[in-house]
Amino acid sequence: MGRRIFNILLALLVLTSLSGLADAARIKDITHVKGVRSNQLIGYGLVVGLNKSGDSQDVQFTYQSLASMLSRMGVKFDHKQIRPRNVAAVVVTADLPAFANAGSRLDVVVSSIGNAKNLQGGMLLMTPMKGVDGEIYALAQGALSTGGYSFSSQGTEVQKNHPTVARIPGGAIIERELQIDLNTRDEIMLSLLNMDFTTADRVREAIDNYLGGPFASCRDGGTISVKVPEEYNDRVVSLIAKIENLQVSTDRRARVVLNERTGTVIMGSDVRVSTIAISHGSLKIQISTTNQISQPNPFSTGRTMATKESDVNAEEEESKLVIVEAGVSIGDVVTALNAIGASSRDLIDILQAVKSAGALEADLEIL
C-alpha cells in the first residue's frame, strides 16, 4: 500500500513537470469581483402532510405556529384538539445569486428543528425568506424531496441518508432583486481566492499588458484594483469578461498535508528539504495464545482443566540510513524514502520529525 502511494506521487510529479502550463490559471478561476456575490436567505415555516412522523405535541413552537396560521385563515377551533403529528417546524435556507431577477426560481433546503422523524412526502407551506437586512427576498413553497427514508416497527428501524433534511428544486420564487450596477463604476476590485503577493503582482502585470497601460495596481496581497479605461465606459461587464479570461501563472506557499486517520500524504512539487539523514526501522512483537486441554490419568481424582500457552515472537527490521541532500525536490524525497521501505504512515512520522528538525522548507498541515 505504501509503495503504491509513492508511485502515485511520482506519477503526479512527472505529469506536472511535463505540462508547461500546469500552474497557469485563468483570472476568473483565482479571483472574484468585489461586490458581486451570492447572499444567504433564511425562513421559518411548516411542513404538512406527514404520515404521523412530524413533531410531537411537546414541541410548543410547532403547536403555536400551527394555531397561529389557522387563526389567520379564519378557522375557529379548540386549541386542545390540535394534534400536530402530521406537521413539522422547519428552517428553510437558500442562496440568492448576484444579478438574480424577480420571478426566477431558487433551490431551497428544508431542515427539521423539532423532533420530527421523517419529512418524506411532506409539503412546505408558503414561507417568506429574508436576508440579513430583514427584508423578504423570496417565497418558498412546494413538495419535499428527501432522497432517503426511515421506517421503524416494534423497535426495529431502517434508515437511509437523513430524512429530516430535504430539498425543493426551484422551490422559491424571487420577489426582490439585488441592485448591482457594474457599468457605472470607474474602478473594479478583484480579490484573490488565496492571498499571495506573487500571484497578485502577476495578475496586475497580465492586466496592464492586455490594456496597454498602468491601469491595475495591487492594494495588498489579495486585492487588485483596475481603473476602467475610457473606451470601456458603460461597458464594464465587457471589460471584466476580457480580464477574467487572461492566463496567469499562480504561485503558492510550499505545503505538506497529512491525514493521520487515513494515512494520506499530499506534497506539492515546490517542497524542498535541507541536508538531512533519515533512518527507518521498527520492532515487531507478536504474542499468540493457544488454548490447551489437560486431561487427568484414568481412574485418578484429577479434573479436566483448560490451560493457555503463550508464544512471544520479537522481530526487528533492519535499520537503513539514507542521506537527502539540500534543495532536493519532492521526487528525490519520495525516491529516498521509498528506498528504505517507508510506508505512507511511516512517511507521516518521518515528515513530522524532519519539520521538527527545521529541515523541511514547507508548511506542515495535519488534518
N, C-alpha and C positions, 0 to 999 in steps of 0.2 A: 504493500500500500504506500509506504513512504517513498519507495523508488519511483512508483508511478506518478506521484505528485511532483517529484523533482523533474521527471521527464516532461510533464505538462508545463512547468515553469520555464524550462529550457525552450520548449516549442514556442511559447508565447514570446520569449525574448527574441528568438530568431525571426518570428513574423514581424515584430516591432522594428527590428533593425533593417529588414528588407523593404519596409514601406517608408518612403521618404516623407510622406505626409501623415505619418502616424500621429504626430502631435498637433496637426493642423485642425482647426475647427472654425465653423462659421461664427461670426459675431452674434448671430441670432441664438446660437446654442450655448453661449457662455455669458450672455448679459440679458438684462431686461430693461425696458424703458421705464424710468421712474414715473409713477402716477398712473401707469397702465397695469392694472392687476385685478384679480377677482376679489369679491367681497363675500364674507360668510353671512348667511341668513339662518335664523332660528325661530321656531314657533312651538307652541304648546297646543296639542289637540287631542281628539278622542278617536279611537278605532272601534267600530261597532261590527256586529255580525259574527262574533267569535262563538265557537261551539263550547261554551262553558269553560273556556280556557283564559278568560280575561281576569281582571283584578277582582280580588275578594272584597267583601263589604268592609273589611278592616282598613282598606286604603281610602282614607277620608277624602283626599283631593279628587279622586275619581268620582266618588259619590257626589261631592259638591259640584263638580263640573257638569255632571250629567243632569243634576237637578236644576242648575242654573240655565242650561241650554233648553231644557223642556219648558221652563218658566218663560224664557224669552220668546218661545214659539207659541205661547198662549195655552199650553197644556196644563190643566188642573189635575193634581194628583196628590195622593197621600205619601209623604216622604218615607214613611215606614214600609211602604210596599216596594221600594226600589231594591232590586237585587242585581247589581251590575256585574254578573258573571260573564255576560256577553260583551262587555265594554272594557277597554284598556286605555289608560292615560299614556300618552307618548310625547316624545320630543322629536320634532321634525327639523332636519338640517339640510342645507343646500349651499352651493357656491354660485354667486351671481357673477358671471363673466363680465369683463370690461366690454363696452360697446354693445351689450345686450339690449335688444329693442323690446318695447312694450308689446305684449301679445306672444312673445316667444316662450318656449317651454323649458323647464329645468328638471333634471332628475333629482329626486329627494330621497333621503334616508330616514326611516321611521324607527325609533328605538323605544322600547317599553321602559317606563320609570317606576312602575308599580310592581306587583308580584304576579303579573300575567305569565302564564306558562307557554303560550303559543299564540303568535299573531297570524297564523296561516288562515287564509280565507277571509281576513278582515277587510273593512273598508274605512279609509281615513275620511272623516268629515272635514268640511272646509276649514282650513287652518291658516290664519294670517301669519306671514313670515316677515320678521323685522330684521333690520340691520343694526349695527352698533349705535346708530343715532336714534333708534326707537321708531323710525319711520317704517311703514309697511311697503315692501318692495315686490312681494309675490303672494299668491294664494295657492295653497296646496290642497288637493283632494283626489281620491282615486282608490282603486283596488290594490292591495299589497301583494308583493311577490317576495316570499321568504327565502326561497332556494333551499329549504330544509324542512324537517318535520320533527314532531315529538309525540310519541304515544306511550301511554302507561296503563297498566292493568294489574291489579292485585299486587302491587309492589314492584312489578317488572316494568322497566322504562327503556324505550328505544328512541334515540335522538340522533339526528344528522344535522351538522352545521349549527347555527344559532337561530332558532325560530323566533326569538324575541327581538330580532333586528330584521327589518325588511326594506325593500326599495320600491319606489314607484317611478318607472321610467317616464319622463315627461309629465310628472305628476303635479308640477307647479306652473302657473301662468304668471309671467312678469307683468306687474301693474305699473311700475315706476322705473324709469331709465336712469342710469348714472351719466351725468353730463360731463363728458371729456372731449374737449375741442383741441385737437393737436395742431390744426392748420393755423391757429392764431399765435402759436408760440414762436419766439425768435431764438430759442435755445432748447435743446433736448439733453436730457441727462441719462446716461447709460450706467447701470450698476452691474458689476461683475457678480456672478453667482458664487464664485470662490475668490476671495480677495487675494490679489497677488500684484506686487508693484511691477514686476517684469511684464506680466501679461497686460496690465493696464497701459503701460507705455507702448507696447506693441500694437494694441488696439488704436491708441492715439495716432501712431505713425501710419497705420494702414488707412485710417480715415483721412488724414492730411494728404497722403499720396493720392488717394482717389479724388478728393475735392480739389487738389492742386493748390493748397494754401494752408496756412496755420489756423484752421477752424476748430480743431479739437485741442483740449487740454485736460490733464489729469488733476482732478481735485485732491485725490488721495489714492491709496492702493486699490480702491474698489469702485471709484466713480470717475467717469469720463464725461466732460461737458463738451457739447458740439454746438457751435453757433450756426444758425441756419443761413446759408448763402442767399443772396438776393434773388437768384434765379429759382430758388425753391420757396419763395414767399407764397403762402397759401397752398403750398404743395409739400407740406412737411411729411405727410404719410408716404409720398413717393420717395422722399429723401431717406426715411427710415427703412423702407423696403430695399433700397440700394445698399445702405450701410450694413444691414444685418446679414447680407449675403457675402460680405468680404471675408476672405480666409485669413486667419491669424494663427501663428504658431504659439500655442499656450505653454506656460511654464508652471511649475508647482514645487512645493517642498518635497524632499525625499521622505518617504513614509513606508513603514513596515506594519502591516495589520495582522494581528494574531488572534485566533479564536481557540482558546484552550478547550472548550467544550467539544468541538468537532475536530480539532487538530488541523485546522486550515491555516495556511500561511500565504499571504499575498505580499509581494515585494515589487516596488516599481523599478524600472530599468535604470533610474538615476541613483540608486542606493550605492554607497561606497563605504569601504571599511579601511581602517588603518592596519598597519602590520600587526598581526596577532597570531599566536599559536593556539590551536584547538586540539584538545584531547578528548576522546569519546570512549567510554567503556561502561559496563554495567555488571552488576552482580545479580544473578537469578537464584532464588531459593524456592524449591518446590517441596511441599510436605504432603504426603499421601497417607491416608489411613485405610487399613483393611480390617474388616470385621471377621473374627475367628470364633469358632465354637469349640469349647473344651469339654470333652466327654469323660466321665469317670470310668474306672475299670469296672468290669462286670461284677455284680454282687457286692460292690463296695457301698459305703454310706455317702459317697460324694454326690454332688449335684451338677447337672449340666450348666455351664456358665458361658456367657458371651464375653469375649475379650476383643480388644482393639490393638493392632500393631501399627506403629507409625514408622514411615520411611522418610528420612530427610536427605535431600539431594541438593547440593550447592554447586553452581556453575558460574564462573566468572569469565566474561568475554574478554578477548584480547584488546587492550587499550592501544589506540593509534594516535599519533601526534601529526597534525598537519599544520603547516605554516601558510598563512594567507598574507600576501604582500599588500602594501599600502596602495590605495587608489584602485583596487580591482573592482570590476563590475559585478552585477548580480549573477551573471553567468559563471564567473570564476568562483564566486562564493558557493553556488549550488554544486558545481563540479567538485570542489574541495570537500564539502560536507557529504556529498554522495559517495566520495571515495572512502570515507571512514564508516559508511553504512548507517548514517543517521536517518531515522525515520522522521515523519513530519512532527510528531510530538517531541522527539529529541531536538529537532530544529528550533522549536519554540523555546526550550530551556537554554539552548546554545545562544540564540539571538538575545535573550534577556541578559545573559551573562556578558555577552560582547558589549551590549549597551551599557551595562553597569561598569565595565572596564573603560568606557569612554572611547571605544574603537569603532562604534557604529555611527556613521555620519548620516543619520536619518531619524525622524520622529518614530517612536515605537508606540503603537496604539493597540491596546488589548480589549477585545470585545467581550 
